[in-house]
Amino acid sequence: MLQSTDLVTVAQLAEFDEVIDVRSEAEYAQDHITGAINCPVLSDEERARIGTIYKQVSAFEAKKIGAALVSRNIAHHIEVAFAQRPRTWRPLV
């Protein structure tokens, strides 16, 4: 099993059932691995909001708000997009 610190090569992509790109919609539109699906942890609007808070208020405040948004968005993707995946499903995120 891969660890979160392991790097995956292009040759290894076929070992996974699905490639999930978690970047914002705009980032995904700019470039992504062919066949990857987009399940952003922050929408374009949320990303802009967090970036503004980071620059204008504080990194700590941005991280607190961002963490809550990311958690909600991940939960939504799990409930909507991935709930029916089998136990043997092997995604690459």
Residue pairs with C-beta under 8 A, 6 or more apart in sequence:
2 8
8 92
13 19
13 33
13 92
15 90
16 90
16 91
16 92
17 85
17 89
17 90
17 91
18 37
18 89
18 90
18 91
18 92
19 33
19 35
19 36
19 37
19 91
19 92
20 36
20 37
20 39
20 91
20 92
20 93
21 28
21 32
21 33
21 36
21 37
21 38
21 39
22 39
22 40
22 41
22 93
23 32
23 38
23 40
24 40
24 42
24 43
24 44
24 46
24 47
25 38
25 40
25 43
25 44
26 44
28 36
28 38
28 40
32 38
37 81
39 77
39 81
40 73
41 69
41 70
41 73
41 74
42 50
42 66
42 69
42 70
42 73
43 73
46 66
46 69
46 73
49 65
50 62
50 65
50 66
50 69
51 62
53 61
53 62
53 65
54 61
54 62
82 89
82 91
85 91
